[in-house]
Amino acid sequence: MASLAACSFVALNIFLLFLAAFAGRDFYKILGVSKSASLNQIKKAYRKLAKELHPDKNPDDEEANQRFQDLGAAYEVLSDSDKRKKYDKHGEEGLKKGDMSGDPFSSFFGDFGFFGGGREESREIPRGGDIVMDLDVMLEELYSGNFVEVLRYKPVAKPARGTRKCNCRTEMVTQQLGPGRFQMTQQQVCDDCPNVKMVPEEKLLEIEIEPGMRDGQEYPFVAEGEPHIDGEPGDLRFKIKQQKHRKFERRGDDLYTNVTITLQDALSGFEMDIKHLDGHLVHVVRDKITWPGARMRKAGEGMPNYENNNVRGQLFITFDIEFPKGTLTEEEKEEIAKVLKQDSKQVVYNGLQSRFFA
């Protein structure tokens, strides 16, 4: 008895050592979410904490900077389904060493049975198909964020009369053909289950359009896809389809727009305001000559970055010149020549390649 107790004590200590080695940082605790949190909940928690702990808001706080780095590491793992599975199974240390098949503790203790019986083979649960649907989203919504409601008619299993064959599988059956003679054959075996019928039910889904979301990005609803009569339903995924905008073009996190000005503004300078996607005004000042195709950059006036809303892209403004129509008198032409102080000059070149050749 004493020997058995000593062995159990040693085994328990070894187990605790292994547990400490494989545990690492608690990413769920860092993000402040439960282990069953959805991807959307993880993203919300990250965005909220990233704004609070960002180094720009805490320039002299080393603790906040370290928490911000831990927050980034936690989000990187928990927002990736494959990494999250490995983390849940092996902890942070398991991520560094790559995926390890089976339980790390059982591989050490073998089949001594300190912590329970042997393994049971689990049969794979059948799963319904995934559904992917396009969701048209305006650029204003991708800039500021929004909530969209979608009505979903989902087939739901309801009890019906009778029974049905279910959980069908192939098993090996041994038949004795005679003394010392056996034959093994495959045979389909099914269970008898209560009968069900699929009835469509109305369900309202709320989709959060998060600031900085990108065209083609998917928003998942777990278990809202096609049902499976003997298993689990698939997932429903909405794919963001960014709509074309009348004033702005998006490229990554940057925005592009064009402004047409008069020739007088181009020569004399001007001031103007551009109404942005959320309604705020971007002030533009030009106190020098503006040539056709001139481009101005406004830092921080682009789209918010999806991973970190504290970071924003840039707004690029390209100017076009509207020339006056009509005919000038000889006196007006002479006055313009005096003001511009330019001689008449024409250059012919290949605009699709280069104006100058080596």
Phi, psi and omega per residue, in radians:
M1 nan -0.757 3.141
A2 -1.106 -0.707 3.141
S3 -1.124 -0.720 3.119
L4 -1.138 -0.709 3.127
A5 -1.134 -0.683 3.122
A6 -1.133 -0.731 3.132
C7 -1.106 -0.720 3.137
S8 -1.139 -0.669 3.137
F9 -1.137 -0.749 3.121
V10 -1.123 -0.757 3.141
A11 -1.082 -0.702 3.137
L12 -1.126 -0.727 3.110
N13 -1.102 -0.746 3.119
I14 -1.095 -0.714 3.127
F15 -1.062 -0.763 3.140
L16 -1.137 -0.650 3.083
L17 -1.109 -0.765 3.110
F18 -1.129 -0.694 3.133
L19 -1.069 -0.729 3.118
A20 -1.151 -0.663 -3.114
A21 -1.185 -0.642 -3.056
F22 -1.564 -0.241 -3.024
A23 -1.213 -1.028 -3.078
G24 1.135 -2.630 -3.136
R25 -1.366 2.554 3.091
D26 -1.549 1.674 -3.059
F27 -1.157 -0.569 3.113
Y28 -1.156 -0.706 3.123
K29 -1.178 -0.662 3.135
I30 -1.070 -0.719 3.136
L31 -1.460 -0.242 -3.140
G32 1.267 0.607 3.130
V33 -2.183 2.863 3.096
S34 -1.443 2.903 -3.139
K35 -1.204 -0.296 3.111
S36 -1.690 0.183 -3.085
A37 -1.079 2.469 3.093
S38 -1.358 2.917 3.125
L39 -1.063 -0.655 3.139
N40 -1.134 -0.715 3.108
Q41 -1.141 -0.649 3.101
I42 -1.122 -0.750 3.136
K43 -1.134 -0.730 3.125
K44 -1.083 -0.780 -3.126
A45 -1.117 -0.696 -3.134
Y46 -1.131 -0.819 -3.102
R47 -1.066 -0.716 -3.126
K48 -1.117 -0.840 -3.101
L49 -1.261 -0.572 3.140
A50 -1.102 -0.636 3.109
K51 -1.184 -0.649 -3.111
E52 -1.293 -0.657 -2.995
L53 -1.760 0.044 -3.082
H54 -1.019 2.395 -3.115
P55 -0.971 -0.500 3.123
D56 -1.140 -0.504 3.124
K57 -1.579 -0.314 -3.131
N58 -2.287 1.145 -3.006
P59 -1.111 -0.530 -3.059
D60 -1.987 0.306 -3.092
D61 -1.885 1.740 -3.118
E62 -1.149 -0.627 -3.139
E63 -1.137 -0.729 3.114
A64 -1.145 -0.646 3.114
N65 -1.122 -0.733 3.110
Q66 -1.156 -0.708 3.105
R67 -1.125 -0.604 3.109
F68 -1.158 -0.686 3.088
Q69 -1.170 -0.724 3.087
D70 -1.103 -0.664 3.130
L71 -1.090 -0.751 3.110
G72 -1.101 -0.712 3.125
A73 -1.144 -0.713 3.139
A74 -1.128 -0.747 -3.125
Y75 -1.183 -0.694 3.140
E76 -1.007 -0.666 -3.102
V77 -1.418 -0.882 -3.004
L78 -1.305 -0.326 3.097
S79 -1.509 -0.127 3.104
D80 -1.875 2.060 -3.022
S81 -1.052 -0.703 -3.136
D82 -1.183 -0.805 3.123
K83 -1.117 -0.643 -3.127
R84 -1.134 -0.710 3.115
K85 -1.082 -0.760 3.130
K86 -1.141 -0.704 3.140
Y87 -1.132 -0.778 3.130
D88 -1.075 -0.534 -3.066
K89 -1.521 -0.694 -2.987
H90 -2.177 -0.080 -3.105
G91 1.389 -3.102 -3.091
E92 -1.109 -0.620 -3.126
E93 -1.129 -0.601 3.108
G94 -1.145 -0.512 3.098
L95 -1.177 -0.652 -3.117
K96 -1.202 -0.592 -3.085
K97 -1.606 -0.062 -3.094
G98 1.537 2.989 -3.090
D99 -1.194 2.378 3.129
M100 -2.045 2.161 -3.095
S101 -1.200 2.387 3.094
G102 1.388 -3.037 -3.127
D103 -1.499 2.211 -3.118
P104 -1.076 -0.518 -3.127
F105 -1.348 -0.673 3.140
S106 -1.176 -0.541 3.108
S107 -1.193 -0.449 3.127
F108 -1.462 -0.798 -3.067
F109 -1.439 -0.232 3.111
G110 1.166 -2.454 -3.094
D111 -1.886 0.541 -3.124
F112 -1.247 -0.366 3.046
G113 1.369 0.484 3.103
F114 -1.140 -0.580 -2.997
F115 -2.110 0.645 3.068
G116 2.125 -3.134 -3.063
G117 -1.391 -2.936 -3.100
G118 -1.293 3.089 -3.107
R119 -1.394 2.645 3.023
E120 -1.974 2.425 3.115
E121 -1.327 2.184 -3.134
S122 -1.694 2.351 3.129
R123 -1.482 2.400 -3.098
E124 -1.152 2.297 -3.122
I125 -1.420 2.215 3.111
P126 -1.147 2.683 -3.020
R127 -2.433 2.447 3.095
G128 -1.255 2.944 -3.087
G129 -1.311 2.662 3.054
D130 -1.419 2.613 3.086
I131 -2.048 2.271 3.094
V132 -2.069 2.169 -3.119
M133 -2.208 2.477 3.079
D134 -1.364 2.459 3.109
L135 -2.199 1.933 3.139
D136 -1.259 2.197 -3.086
V137 -2.296 2.334 3.113
M138 -1.373 2.716 -3.120
L139 -1.121 -0.569 3.097
E140 -1.051 -0.676 3.142
E141 -1.211 -0.643 3.122
L142 -1.261 -0.358 3.118
Y143 -1.455 -0.835 -3.034
S144 -1.755 -0.357 -3.039
G145 1.589 2.725 -3.132
N146 -2.929 2.912 3.029
F147 -2.042 2.278 -3.112
V148 -2.101 2.346 3.107
E149 -1.800 2.333 -3.137
V150 -2.198 2.282 3.120
L151 -1.552 2.169 -3.062
R152 -2.072 2.246 3.020
Y153 -1.768 1.836 -3.018
K154 -1.897 2.274 3.058
P155 -1.189 2.240 -3.136
V156 -2.148 2.390 -3.125
A157 -1.299 2.218 3.089
K158 -2.129 2.570 3.135
P159 -1.047 2.489 3.110
A160 -2.373 2.973 -3.115
R161 -1.273 2.655 3.054
G162 1.472 -3.016 3.109
T163 -2.213 2.956 3.136
R164 -2.518 2.778 3.063
K165 -1.361 2.333 -3.108
C166 -2.558 2.978 3.117
N167 0.885 0.686 -3.128
C168 -1.197 2.442 -3.102
R169 -2.666 2.857 3.132
T170 -1.782 2.199 3.138
E171 -2.182 2.676 3.086
M172 -1.502 2.268 -3.134
V173 -2.067 2.289 -3.131
T174 -1.787 2.229 3.108
Q175 -2.072 2.377 3.096
Q176 -1.547 2.119 -3.118
L177 -1.634 -0.325 -3.119
G178 3.007 -3.052 3.129
P179 -1.030 2.029 3.095
G180 1.317 0.119 -3.112
R181 -2.069 2.203 -3.125
F182 -2.298 2.687 3.085
Q183 -2.333 2.307 3.123
M184 -1.903 2.211 3.129
T185 -2.285 2.750 3.072
Q186 -1.559 2.432 -3.102
Q187 -2.481 2.399 3.116
Q188 -1.440 2.261 -3.133
V189 -2.116 2.297 3.136
C190 -2.217 2.727 3.035
D191 -1.732 2.825 3.013
D192 -1.704 2.091 -3.115
C193 -2.092 2.743 3.053
P194 -1.056 2.488 -3.132
N195 -1.304 2.591 3.117
V196 -2.385 2.799 3.023
K197 -2.321 2.613 -3.117
M198 -1.579 2.158 -3.139
V199 -2.113 2.198 3.128
P200 -1.223 2.330 3.098
E201 -2.161 2.516 -3.133
E202 -1.453 2.310 3.119
K203 -2.460 2.358 3.136
L204 -1.683 2.097 3.124
L205 -1.836 2.355 3.102
E206 -1.871 2.138 -3.109
I207 -1.892 2.230 3.083
E208 -1.623 2.009 3.006
I209 -1.445 1.865 -3.044
E210 -1.514 2.479 3.130
P211 -0.961 2.288 3.095
G212 1.602 -0.055 3.092
M213 -0.970 2.617 -3.038
R214 -1.979 2.760 3.097
D215 -1.042 2.274 -3.133
G216 1.594 -0.176 3.129
Q217 -1.215 2.549 -3.061
E218 -1.881 2.505 3.108
Y219 -2.046 1.929 -3.001
P220 -1.612 2.559 2.910
F221 -2.119 1.895 -3.075
V222 -1.190 2.359 3.057
A223 1.149 0.397 3.084
E224 -1.891 0.212 -3.139
G225 -1.564 -2.665 -3.125
E226 -1.165 2.361 3.123
P227 -1.339 2.806 3.006
H228 -2.195 2.201 -3.011
I229 -1.123 -0.437 -3.134
D230 -2.012 0.196 -3.079
G231 -2.651 -2.504 -3.073
E232 -1.810 2.623 3.085
P233 -1.268 2.747 3.059
G234 -1.361 -2.951 -3.118
D235 -1.839 2.698 3.033
L236 -1.900 2.184 -3.106
R237 -2.171 2.211 3.045
F238 -1.666 2.231 3.139
K239 -1.769 2.170 -3.115
I240 -1.172 2.187 3.048
K241 -2.036 1.774 -3.101
Q242 -1.246 2.208 -3.136
Q243 -1.420 2.607 3.108
K244 -1.161 2.529 -3.097
H245 -1.964 2.582 -3.076
R246 -1.250 -0.514 -3.043
K247 -1.977 -0.540 -2.991
F248 -2.098 2.552 3.012
E249 -2.054 2.296 -3.116
R250 -1.788 2.321 3.018
R251 -2.349 1.798 -3.036
G252 1.182 -2.177 3.082
D253 -1.741 0.073 3.141
D254 -1.700 2.639 3.071
L255 -2.041 2.551 3.126
Y256 -2.233 2.445 3.063
T257 -2.572 2.808 3.108
N258 -2.075 2.499 3.105
V259 -2.227 2.242 3.072
T260 -1.729 2.215 3.140
I261 -2.131 2.864 3.105
T262 -1.368 2.870 3.089
L263 -1.104 -0.616 3.118
Q264 -1.108 -0.780 3.082
D265 -1.092 -0.656 -3.113
A266 -1.126 -0.583 -3.093
L267 -1.575 -0.607 -3.002
S268 -1.733 -0.294 -3.049
G269 1.658 2.861 -3.081
F270 -2.893 2.927 2.997
E271 -2.254 2.564 3.109
M272 -2.791 2.899 3.064
D273 -2.109 2.374 3.068
I274 -1.877 2.172 3.120
K275 -1.330 2.108 -3.072
H276 -1.460 3.136 -3.042
L277 -1.131 -0.493 3.128
D278 -1.768 0.127 3.080
G279 1.724 -0.267 3.136
H280 -1.286 2.741 -3.048
L281 -1.750 2.359 3.064
V282 -1.793 2.009 -3.072
H283 -1.461 2.288 -3.118
V284 -2.129 2.264 3.125
V285 -2.230 2.248 3.037
R286 -2.216 2.006 3.122
D287 -1.940 0.286 3.096
K288 -2.351 3.042 -3.106
I289 -1.131 2.355 3.106
T290 -1.918 2.095 -3.125
W291 -1.668 2.755 3.120
P292 -1.024 2.245 -3.124
G293 1.582 -0.026 3.107
A294 -1.079 2.508 -3.088
R295 -2.178 2.386 3.089
M296 -2.046 2.517 -3.136
R297 -2.017 2.287 3.073
K298 -2.022 1.839 -3.092
A299 -1.166 2.478 3.070
G300 1.325 0.137 -3.126
E301 -1.892 0.271 3.087
G302 -1.584 -2.701 -3.138
M303 -1.390 2.613 3.017
P304 -1.209 2.506 3.085
N305 -1.272 2.345 -3.045
Y306 -1.133 -0.731 -3.114
E307 -1.271 -0.533 -3.114
N308 -2.534 1.763 -3.089
N309 -1.162 -0.197 3.065
N310 -1.251 -0.335 -3.137
V311 -1.765 2.318 3.123
R312 -2.245 2.661 3.101
G313 -1.339 -2.848 -3.084
Q314 -2.045 2.737 3.066
L315 -1.886 2.134 3.120
F316 -1.861 2.198 -3.115
I317 -1.975 2.117 3.105
T318 -1.863 2.314 -3.045
F319 -1.782 2.341 3.002
D320 -1.948 2.598 -3.083
I321 -1.913 2.214 3.053
E322 -1.663 1.958 -3.104
F323 -1.473 2.581 3.129
P324 -1.209 2.665 3.111
K325 -1.787 2.803 3.132
G326 1.923 -2.931 -3.078
T327 -2.161 2.417 3.120
L328 -1.622 2.593 3.056
T329 -1.362 2.917 3.129
E330 -1.092 -0.674 3.125
E331 -1.107 -0.722 3.140
E332 -1.140 -0.669 3.115
K333 -1.116 -0.693 3.134
E334 -1.161 -0.676 3.120
E335 -1.137 -0.714 3.123
I336 -1.123 -0.720 3.129
A337 -1.092 -0.640 3.112
K338 -1.169 -0.688 -3.109
V339 -1.250 -0.808 -3.068
L340 -1.327 -0.506 -3.141
K341 0.938 0.836 3.124
Q342 -2.178 2.473 3.033
D343 -1.514 2.728 3.093
S344 -1.150 2.244 -3.074
K345 -2.690 2.394 3.107
Q346 -2.311 2.420 3.133
V347 -2.246 2.235 3.087
V348 -1.776 2.243 -3.115
Y349 -2.695 2.902 3.096
N350 -1.481 1.753 -3.081
G351 -1.221 -0.313 3.121
L352 -1.411 -0.243 3.132
Q353 -2.089 -1.519 -3.093
S354 -2.611 2.568 3.124
R355 -1.294 -0.484 -3.072
F356 -2.091 2.528 3.135
F357 -2.086 2.539 -3.129
A358 -1.234 nan nan
